[in-house]
Amino acid sequence: MPGRNLLKEQTEICPVDAATEDNCRASLIRIARAELGVRELTGKNDGRRVEEYLAVAGLKKGQPWCAAFVSWIFRQEGFHQPITGWSPSLFPASRLTSKLKAAQVFGIYIPQKKRVAHAGVIERIQGDWYLSIEGNTNVYGSIEGDGVYRRKRHLKTSYRTADWVKIIKTGR
């Protein structure tokens, strides 16, 4: 693959504030919190801000946008990944984790779709629950919602959790 160095170790880390992982996580959460209250213009996956989220993932107006919202948050912090509008692709094996922390991405499995079909960012853990910030949801937790909301979800509702902040070392 062109441009890929297979011999040296590669790392990915918080590109804006690599001094501490905690600072990076806090910054991602601040970015997400600032979006609380964003709503679609007509309820059809549209509106200026929603279209900004979609654009980060290369999607056009009218597409589901929960994964694009997650991608937008990370892009604002300077990350090059994840960038996707497809929620299952937020959970590659190299990023999966069972130790939940703030700024991790969670995915909810929807049996009717037979896949992860909704994603958001964990804001904080509270016992057996976590507070999240999610796009394309609503006060009821729908995966076809109308805005950015804070949700309280039980840990058991998370099918997958990915950590895009942690250091990944690859290579030989």
MARGUMAR-697166 format. One record per residue (C-alpha): residue number from 0; residue in one letter; chain; x, y, z. Coordinates in steps of 0.25 Angstrom, whole numbers, plus 2048, in hexadecimal, padded with zeros to 3 digits. Layout:
// residues N
 pos code unit   x   y   z
 NUM    a    A   X   Y   Z
...
***
This chain:
// residues 172
 pos code unit   x   y   z
   0    m    A 800 800 800
   1    p    A 806 80D 7FC
   2    g    A 80B 816 807
   3    r    A 80A 80C 812
   4    n    A 816 809 81A
   5    l    A 816 7FA 81D
   6    l    A 823 7F9 824
   7    k    A 822 804 82F
   8    e    A 818 804 83B
   9    q    A 80D 80E 838
  10    t    A 805 815 843
  11    e    A 7F8 81D 844
  12    i    A 7F6 826 850
  13    c    A 7EE 832 853
  14    p    A 7F4 83C 849
  15    v    A 7F0 849 84F
  16    d    A 7F4 847 85E
  17    a    A 7FD 83A 85F
  18    a    A 801 83F 86D
  19    t    A 7F7 836 873
  20    e    A 7EC 82D 86F
  21    d    A 7E3 833 879
  22    n    A 7E4 841 873
  23    c    A 7E1 83B 866
  24    r    A 7D4 834 86B
  25    a    A 7D0 840 872
  26    s    A 7D1 849 865
  27    l    A 7C9 83F 85D
  28    i    A 7BE 83F 868
  29    r    A 7BE 84E 868
  30    i    A 7BC 84E 859
  31    a    A 7B1 844 85A
  32    r    A 7AA 84C 865
  33    a    A 7AA 859 85D
  34    e    A 7A2 852 852
  35    l    A 796 84E 85C
  36    g    A 78A 854 857
  37    v    A 78D 854 848
  38    r    A 780 850 841
  39    e    A 77D 84C 833
  40    l    A 776 857 82B
  41    t    A 76A 84F 825
  42    g    A 76C 841 82C
  43    k    A 772 83B 81F
  44    n    A 781 83A 823
  45    d    A 783 849 81F
  46    g    A 787 856 824
  47    r    A 794 85E 823
  48    r    A 79B 858 82F
  49    v    A 796 849 82C
  50    e    A 79B 84B 81E
  51    e    A 7A9 84F 823
  52    y    A 7A9 842 82B
  53    l    A 7A5 83A 81E
  54    a    A 7AF 842 816
  55    v    A 7BB 83D 81F
  56    a    A 7B7 82E 81B
  57    g    A 7B5 832 80C
  58    l    A 7A6 830 80E
  59    k    A 79B 839 807
  60    k    A 78F 83F 80E
  61    g    A 784 835 812
  62    q    A 78D 82A 817
  63    p    A 78D 824 825
  64    w    A 798 82C 82D
  65    c    A 79B 825 83A
  66    a    A 7A9 820 835
  67    a    A 7AB 82D 82E
  68    f    A 7A9 835 83A
  69    v    A 7B3 82C 842
  70    s    A 7BD 82E 836
  71    w    A 7BB 83D 837
  72    i    A 7BE 83E 846
  73    f    A 7CB 837 843
  74    r    A 7CF 83F 837
  75    q    A 7CC 84C 83F
  76    e    A 7D7 847 849
  77    g    A 7E1 844 83D
  78    f    A 7DF 835 83C
  79    h    A 7E0 82F 82E
  80    q    A 7D8 823 832
  81    p    A 7CD 81F 834
  82    i    A 7C7 825 828
  83    t    A 7BA 81E 824
  84    g    A 7AB 81E 822
  85    w    A 7AA 80F 824
  86    s    A 7A8 80C 833
  87    p    A 7AE 7FE 832
  88    s    A 7BB 803 82D
  89    l    A 7BD 80B 83A
  90    f    A 7C1 7FD 840
  91    p    A 7CD 7F7 83A
  92    a    A 7D3 7EC 842
  93    s    A 7E0 7F4 845
  94    r    A 7D7 7FF 84C
  95    l    A 7CE 7F6 854
  96    t    A 7CE 7F7 864
  97    s    A 7C6 7F2 870
  98    k    A 7CC 7FD 879
  99    l    A 7C3 808 877
 100    k    A 7C8 817 878
 101    a    A 7C3 824 874
 102    a    A 7C4 828 865
 103    q    A 7C3 819 861
 104    v    A 7B9 816 856
 105    f    A 7AE 80C 859
 106    g    A 7A5 804 84F
 107    i    A 797 7FF 851
 108    y    A 794 7F2 849
 109    i    A 786 7F3 843
 110    p    A 780 7E5 840
 111    q    A 777 7E9 835
 112    k    A 784 7EE 82D
 113    k    A 78D 7E3 832
 114    r    A 798 7EC 835
 115    v    A 79D 7F8 83D
 116    a    A 793 803 838
 117    h    A 795 80E 842
 118    a    A 7A2 814 849
 119    g    A 7A5 820 852
 120    v    A 7B0 824 85C
 121    i    A 7B1 821 86A
 122    e    A 7B1 82D 873
 123    r    A 7B3 826 880
 124    i    A 7B0 819 888
 125    q    A 7A6 819 894
 126    g    A 7A6 80B 89A
 127    d    A 79F 802 891
 128    w    A 79B 80D 888
 129    y    A 7A2 817 87E
 130    l    A 79E 825 87A
 131    s    A 7A0 827 86B
 132    i    A 7A0 832 860
 133    e    A 799 82D 854
 134    g    A 795 832 846
 135    n    A 789 82E 83E
 136    t    A 781 82A 84B
 137    n    A 776 830 853
 138    v    A 771 830 862
 139    y    A 76D 822 860
 140    g    A 77A 81D 85B
 141    s    A 776 81A 84D
 142    i    A 780 817 842
 143    e    A 778 820 838
 144    g    A 777 82C 841
 145    d    A 777 83B 83E
 146    g    A 783 840 846
 147    v    A 78F 840 84F
 148    y    A 78B 83B 85D
 149    r    A 791 836 86A
 150    r    A 78C 828 86D
 151    k    A 78D 81F 879
 152    r    A 78F 811 875
 153    h    A 792 804 87D
 154    l    A 79F 7FE 87A
 155    k    A 798 7F1 875
 156    t    A 793 7F9 869
 157    s    A 7A0 7FC 863
 158    y    A 7A4 7F0 85A
 159    r    A 7B1 7F6 856
 160    t    A 7BB 800 85C
 161    a    A 7C6 806 854
 162    d    A 7D2 80F 859
 163    w    A 7D7 818 84F
 164    v    A 7DF 820 858
 165    k    A 7E8 815 85D
 166    i    A 7F6 813 857
 167    i    A 7F6 808 84D
 168    k    A 804 802 849
 169    t    A 805 7FA 83D
 170    g    A 811 7F5 835
 171    r    A 81C 7EB 838
***
